[in-house]
Structures are given as structure tokens and as C-alpha cells.
Amino acid sequence: MYATEVVMPCGIFNFSGQSKMDTYAIDVDSLLPGLCSYDDVMVGRVRTCLEAIRKHADGFSFWQHRRRTGRPPIAERTFLVAFLLRQLFKVTFRDTEGLLSLLAEYFEIDRVPDHTNLAVKNKSRRWLVIWKRFHRYVLSLLPRRKAVVATDATGYSGRNDSWRETDYGIRAIQDWVKTHAAIEVDSFFVLSYSLTKSNVHESQRFDEVWDDLPDNVIPERSLADSAYNGEKCLQVALGHGATPMHGIKKNARYSSKPETAYQKMTNFAKHWPNRRAEMYGKRNHAEAAFSMIVRLFGHRLRCRSKIGRKNEVQAKLSMFNVFLLARMNSISLD
């Protein structure tokens, strides 16, 4: 059996002439506002997400080319709304067409594309660029701030078993879309990402992920597991002004005259193990963000083409950031 740890604010222990404490001495009403706000957020999750999708779709610039002759094309804003709705409700393209018809007036959509048009647009190369631009646009709405960045990788496929449930050796020979991502600690925003095959090692895309960090984020610490303890990865973090706090080898030893970044990081772990463990413990925020994405939008991919699978993964990541912004705004309004 495991004990449950409950953290209570000190304000609930307000006594008036009592010499002992019992359950009736706790001010339970002081705990209710936090619980009520959580309930309100979860009850209004779909409503706030729909409002966030409409807001960000209206504010995003598509730069769509308009033909002078022939039938006018369907607005790319409509496809963006459709792809985000598809991830929010975890439905197929046919069901997405029905959702668009139902919510056409809410999103001010003139023409609803059918499911075949949605599938064709989802596997187009243009949307590889649009998703990247939309991802940067959503993050640009956040204020400039210092952040602790946790880097890790996960995978998505059309298989029944998730990335964590699949053996490491089997992943490398299967058709996974491996996602190398940088997660902001405490807020869980996906700051940047890179999509590769499943046999690409995490350290090979660390520099690409960090070079693509938003301009309004100032990284002050880098958290990662032992897959990123190479000197190249450590120098990338140092080059961005962040202190690397990556996993070290079990047989790592103290160096009397440290020269490399790995030796300096090892000496810090040997000198102050408790302090390092406290800071390094938040590395699991990256895994927590991946778990949230799987729980909210699923880990399975329905598309079969390579480009379509990548676009589907990018839609999951963008919808996750939109969901976090919607939750943040709903809490601030409360």
C-alpha cells in the first residue's frame, strides 16, 4: 500500500482557543475555490477549446493563393479548423465533415469540404509548412519569459500499442513518427519539435529542436535524460545560455580538473546530489506532456502516407498548445 500525500494551505489551520485539532477544526471552505475552478475548467473544456480554435484561426495569416479563374478554392482557415476539431474529438475525416456542418455557423464557414478533400489536404506538403507557422503563431501570443526546457522524444503510429508499451528494439524497425520535442517545464507547452523516423537517435535532433525555440523564450536550464549527455548536446544548451542538467552515466566519476561540460556537470552532481535531484526531477514534465497528448487526442494515426502522418502529428501538438492556452485563459477569467 502507498500513502497519499495531501498538501494543505496553512490558512485552513485557524484555531480559536482550541488545545487540540480534529477534523472539524479545518476550514474546509478555503479548499473549495480551487476545486470549483478545476471543475469549471473541465466542464467547459469543449466550449473553451472551440472558442480558442476560432480565435486563433481568425488571427492566423494563411497567405493563400487565390486563382482568378475557375471555381474558388476552399479557404485554408476552414481546413485548419477541421483538422483541429478532428484532434479535439478524436474522430475520422467523415465525422469531421459532419462536425463542420454542425458548427459551420459558429465558425463562419461558407463551404464545408467533404471528407475526401480533408484527406487530400492533410497529405499535402504545403501543410507541413502551415503547421510550423501556426505553431509559432500560437506561442508568439505568450509573454517573453525565462523558462526551464525539458527535451525528450516519443512516437506515434497506427498500431494498438503506444510508444511506451513497445520494446525499444522493435520501435526502430516499425513505421513510427518519432517526435523530438522541447517542453516548457511547469506550463507543459510544446516549444519546438522535429519529426523523424523511429530509428533516429534523440541526440541527433537536439540542436535542431533548440535552434527552433520561440524568440520570446529565454532558456535558463536544460533538462534531459542520459541520451543527451554527449558533449555536442551540452554545448548546444550552453550556446543558448542554458545550464545543462542532463543524465549522467552510473559509473561517472569526479574530476579534479574538469575540462569538458560533461565533467563539470558530473562534478556538480557529486558535490550537491540533493540539489541536482531536485532540479533534475522536473525532467519528467516532458513525459507528462506526452502522456497528456495521448490521453486527450490519442496515440494512433489514421493516415497512411508519410506526409499525412506527419501533418496529423503536428495537428496533435498544435491542438495541445491551443488547449493549454484555452485552459489558462479560463482559469484567469475565474
Protein Blocks (a to p, Z undefined) as FASTA:
>chain_A
ZZddddddfklmccehiabdcfklpcfklmmmmmmmmmmmmmmmmmmmmmmmmmmmmmpc
fkpacdfedjddddfklmmmmmmmmmmnopafklmmmmmmmmmmmnopabdcdfklmmmm
mmpfklmmmmmmmmmmmmmmpccdddddddddddddfbfbdfklpcfklmmmmccddddd
dddehklpafbdcdddfklcfklmmmmmmmmpcfkbccfbdcddfklmcfklmmmmmmno
pacdddddfkbccdfbafbfmlmmmmmmmmmmmlmmmmmmmmmmmmmmmmmmmmmnopad
fbfbfklmmmmmmmmmmmmmmmmmmmmmmmmmZZ
